[in-house]
């Protein structure tokens, strides 16, 4: 019934001509309409803004992580800053975690600014949590070093090992985890395999379920191919076979990862890659620079601000197509419709 009601609302918006909430207008209207488009609670950490690059660290021992945090050696700056912050303060608020990550990055000489984006208006002084109190869990980890290719990285496999240990300790079921790495031992992180793994993660998602996804690898920017990006670029993740299969655009990630999830489902994503600030295209976004952080601490910005560039038309187009198709032919038909809404096969 909730899916049917959501579908009817979105389809009526399409037929009648949807009017996005006015900039600087009623926040309640914005929140209400955002919840109908994306009913699940989705939040994403990224190590930098869209226009920034994210560093691959040659020796993470300089971060001073505890010995049981992972294999050491090379690693991503975002992943290691997050792990160090959580090892020192296991139960931080959202703003405390972001502040600590920024401080760690700055102390190590990195200029990148951590970001948090969400489908909901998060109270930034509330406690960070990775899973719901009860219910099933699933987790997906993708680490790509691009072994033997130009632009080879060194730390992405270590990032996955470290993050998987952390998520397991946080209460996620290790039997319901999937790992993609180009190490000759795990499933290869090809374009097709990454899409299928994301579908595995979201398939059958239910209210009360907690999902997690971690990506460590190259991120990119390509000229926007359908006019839905305010800055003229699509943010991308770069699969191991990108030279033959192309990069995976943010439009596709939104369609596969975010749009299918139901109300009551929780998804947490950590993107340790370049140009990842808004790669999920979510309606709320917070960049944890010093000025923004100060506004949170002094009470002038208690909640995550609205993402002024959130594309309502794209979100409605995808969600409407998927739910209308779901009513006719189930999940596979819905996924196909979502792809067609972007002009893809």
Phi, psi and omega in degrees: 000313177302321179296320180294317179297318179298315180300315181296320179297313182294319180294323178292323176299319179295314184294318188272353182085094184295137176248109180298152175302139182293142176300130181075011182268219187283111178296327180295320177297316178301311182296319181296315181288325177298321181292332178282327179283318181233086186288338180283159173271109183239132175220146185226129170265137171224153186275358183197168174286169180304322185274357183261160171259158181243135191276148169256120188266130185288330181214104185283357177299336179293343179281343178074033179291149174301154185297333184269011183276344181160190188282347184076196183078212181287161179182168179280141182298320182295310181301314184289325175296320179293315181295319179295317180299317182285334177289328179277327181222089188294336184234063183278167165282170179301315183289326177296318179295314180295319177300313182297320177298315180298318181295318178298314180299317180295320179297330181269005175090015180260137183268353185295145184249123180294148183234152170229127173235156189204159172275352182232161179278088185289134171281112194288342176268000176282165187285133173296136175217146185260338182212163177283164186300326179214175179107164183290162179226154171214147181216144180233133181233129182232119179230125186231117176264352180056051186302126178080002181253162173297138183082022181301137176256169184238339192250000190289326176294318178298322177302315181297315180300316181295314182293322179297319176299316181296314183294323177297315178297332180283357174110007177282145182285116183294337178287345181243050176234146178232135181237129173244122177211148178268059182246006180080356181246329181254173176300136183292137179277060176283168177307309183295318182291325177295315178299315180295324179293321176295320177296322175300317182297318186270346185298128177070017181302140186231160171303138181093350182272145177246128181241152179217141175221134177233130177235127174230117183173197177283143169240153184219180175224132177236149175306132180305130185259001180217014173074021184255007182247127183297328181269000178083008182228144166267132171279150186222159161253152190245103180290166183296332181256034185298334183291332179253330186251356178078170179276166181256114186283157180299330177301317181290320179297317178301314182295318185278323189262321189261311188299326184283348192281139183272167174300139180092354176266142180245129176234126174244132183233137172239119181249107179257080182200166179291154170058037189254007188306316181234033187297338177270354178054056182263159189282347178235142186209137181225124176257121191272058169285170185297320181295315180295319179300318180298323178295325176294313184292328179269002173090001180277345175222074184288330183249162171300134179285162176293141172279104185297341181260010179300130186264097182296316185298317179298314183298317180293319180301314181293308185296319180297314180298319183291316184285327175295317178292325179300321179295328181277318191217017176084190189295318182298319177296323179295317180296319178298318179296322178298318178295318181295331179294342174260009180074026181244157180282000000 
